[in-house]
Amino acid sequence: MNKDEANNHFYKTLCKNIDSIFTRQSKFKVGERGREWSWRWGYWGRALSMYYCATESQHALELFDQVHSSFKAFRDDQLGLTDDLRGKVPFLLGHATCRPKRPRIEVM
């Protein structure tokens, strides 16, 4: 396998695994998958970044752009999910699993 074939094979592997971030079955609901996605993207994003640094491939930049658009489409503000504590729509991924529910304290 020559260098170009190896780069192409690695790129296809990246595409397949990065795509699985959004298509893989999960125990979490769509609005609760932020932590899961961040863990998985942490590894594949680093691999994509290293691939780009090694090859300066335009395909890698396009894949970064696609991933950014996908993450942005699943942000809580895009899904219309409201934060339980503040009653506002947060600009983040999966706020529902990030913090435990706190009991309300009534002041007399």
Backbone hydrogen bonds in HBPLUS format (Angstrom, degrees):
<---DONOR---> <-ACCEPTOR-->    atom                        ^
c    i                          cat <-CA-CA->   ^        H-A-AA   ^      H-
h    n   atom  resd res      DA  || num        DHA   H-A  angle D-A-AA Bond
n    s   type  num  typ     dist DA aas  dist angle  dist       angle   num
A0006-ALA N   A0002-ASN O   2.94 MM   4  6.18 157.5  1.99 154.0 161.1     1
A0007-ASN N   A0003-LYS O   2.89 MM   4  6.13 160.7  1.93 151.4 156.4     2
A0008-ASN N   A0004-ASP O   2.93 MM   4  6.10 158.3  1.97 146.1 152.2     3
A0009-HIS N   A0005-GLU O   2.88 MM   4  6.07 158.8  1.93 147.4 153.3     4
A0010-PHE N   A0006-ALA O   2.91 MM   4  6.12 162.0  1.95 150.5 155.4     5
A0011-TYR N   A0007-ASN O   2.88 MM   4  6.07 157.3  1.94 147.5 154.0     6
A0012-LYS N   A0008-ASN O   2.98 MM   4  6.22 159.9  2.02 149.8 154.5     7
A0013-THR N   A0009-HIS O   3.02 MM   4  6.28 152.6  2.10 146.1 153.7     8
A0014-LEU N   A0010-PHE O   2.91 MM   4  6.22 156.7  1.96 149.9 156.3     9
A0015-CYS N   A0011-TYR O   2.91 MM   4  6.20 163.6  1.94 154.0 158.0    10
A0016-LYS N   A0012-LYS O   3.00 MM   4  6.19 165.3  2.02 149.1 152.6    11
A0017-ASN N   A0013-THR O   3.05 MM   4  6.23 167.5  2.06 153.0 156.1    12
A0018-ILE N   A0014-LEU O   2.80 MM   4  5.86 160.4  1.84 157.4 163.3    13
A0019-ASP N   A0015-CYS O   2.92 MM   4  5.93 158.3  1.97 146.2 152.5    14
A0020-SER N   A0016-LYS O   3.16 MM   4  6.35 142.7  2.31 135.6 145.2    15
A0021-ILE N   A0018-ILE O   3.10 MM   3  5.37 147.3  2.21 103.6 113.1    16
A0022-PHE N   A0019-ASP O   3.12 MM   3  5.81 139.0  2.30 115.8 123.4    17
A0023-THR N   A0019-ASP O   3.23 MM   4  6.42 140.9  2.39 141.2 152.2    18
A0024-ARG N   A0020-SER O   2.98 MM   4  5.07 152.3  2.05 133.3 134.6    19
A0032-GLU N   A0029-LYS O   2.95 MM   3  5.22 161.1  1.99 114.9 120.3    20
A0037-TRP N   A0033-ARG O   2.90 MM   4  6.07 168.4  1.91 163.8 167.2    21
A0038-SER N   A0034-GLY O   2.89 MM   4  6.08 156.6  1.94 149.0 156.0    22
A0039-TRP N   A0035-ARG O   3.06 MM   4  6.27 158.6  2.11 151.0 155.2    23
A0040-ARG N   A0036-GLU O   3.14 MM   4  6.39 171.8  2.15 153.4 155.5    24
A0041-TRP N   A0037-TRP O   2.72 MM   4  5.74 164.6  1.74 155.2 160.5    25
A0042-GLY N   A0038-SER O   2.94 MM   4  5.82 142.9  2.08 134.2 143.7    26
A0044-TRP N   A0040-ARG O   3.21 MM   4  6.49 177.1  2.21 157.5 156.7    27
A0045-GLY N   A0041-TRP O   2.59 MM   4  5.15 151.0  1.67 140.7 149.7    28
A0046-ARG N   A0042-GLY O   3.38 MM   4  6.12 148.4  2.49 120.3 127.9    29
A0047-ALA N   A0043-TYR O   3.06 MM   4  6.34 156.0  2.12 144.4 151.2    30
A0048-LEU N   A0044-TRP O   2.88 MM   4  6.09 156.8  1.94 145.0 151.3    31
A0049-SER N   A0045-GLY O   2.89 MM   4  6.06 155.8  1.95 144.6 151.5    32
A0050-MET N   A0046-ARG O   2.90 MM   4  6.15 159.9  1.95 150.4 155.4    33
A0051-TYR N   A0047-ALA O   2.87 MM   4  6.07 152.3  1.95 145.1 153.5    34
A0052-TYR N   A0048-LEU O   2.90 MM   4  6.16 158.3  1.95 148.8 154.1    35
A0053-CYS N   A0049-SER O   2.96 MM   4  6.24 162.2  1.99 149.7 154.5    36
A0054-ALA N   A0050-MET O   3.00 MM   4  6.17 147.3  2.11 143.4 151.7    37
A0055-THR N   A0051-TYR O   2.93 MM   4  6.07 147.6  2.04 148.7 157.5    38
A0056-GLU N   A0052-TYR O   2.59 MM   4  4.77 154.8  1.65 141.6 147.8    39
A0060-ALA N   A0057-SER O   3.21 MM   3  5.38 129.4  2.48  97.3 108.9    40
A0062-GLU N   A0058-GLN O   3.00 MM   4  6.32 155.2  2.06 149.6 156.9    41
A0063-LEU N   A0059-HIS O   2.88 MM   4  6.13 150.0  1.97 145.1 153.5    42
A0064-PHE N   A0060-ALA O   2.91 MM   4  6.22 154.4  1.97 148.3 155.1    43
A0065-ASP N   A0061-LEU O   3.02 MM   4  6.28 157.0  2.07 145.1 151.0    44
A0066-GLN N   A0062-GLU O   2.95 MM   4  6.26 153.0  2.03 145.7 152.9    45
A0067-VAL N   A0063-LEU O   2.94 MM   4  6.16 161.2  1.97 152.5 157.2    46
A0068-HIS N   A0064-PHE O   2.91 MM   4  6.13 163.0  1.94 152.4 157.3    47
A0069-SER N   A0065-ASP O   3.00 MM   4  6.23 160.1  2.04 147.4 152.4    48
A0070-SER N   A0066-GLN O   2.92 MM   4  6.16 152.7  2.00 145.7 153.7    49
A0071-PHE N   A0067-VAL O   2.86 MM   4  6.13 168.0  1.87 160.9 162.8    50
A0072-LYS N   A0068-HIS O   2.93 MM   4  6.05 161.3  1.97 148.1 154.1    51
A0073-ALA N   A0069-SER O   2.97 MM   4  6.13 146.4  2.09 141.7 150.1    52
A0074-PHE N   A0071-PHE O   3.07 MM   3  5.28 139.6  2.24 102.4 113.7    53
A0075-ARG N   A0072-LYS O   3.29 MM   3  5.30 167.8  2.31 104.3 107.2    54
A0078-GLN N   A0075-ARG O   3.02 MM   3  5.33 125.9  2.33 104.6 118.3    55
A0079-LEU N   A0075-ARG O   3.08 MM   4  6.42 143.7  2.22 147.9 159.0    56
A0076-ASP N   A0092-LEU O   2.72 MM  16  5.74 176.0  1.72 169.3 168.3    57
A0080-GLY N   A0076-ASP O   2.84 MM   4  5.90 115.3  2.27 139.0 155.4    58
A0081-LEU N   A0076-ASP O   2.97 MM   5  5.11 157.2  2.03 145.2 147.0    59
A0083-ASP N   A0088-LYS O   2.71 MM   5  5.43 177.6  1.71 154.8 154.6    60
A0087-GLY N   A0083-ASP O   2.84 MM   4  5.18 142.0  1.98 139.2 147.9    61
A0098-CYS N   A0095-HIS O   3.16 MM   3  5.24 157.7  2.21 107.4 114.3    62
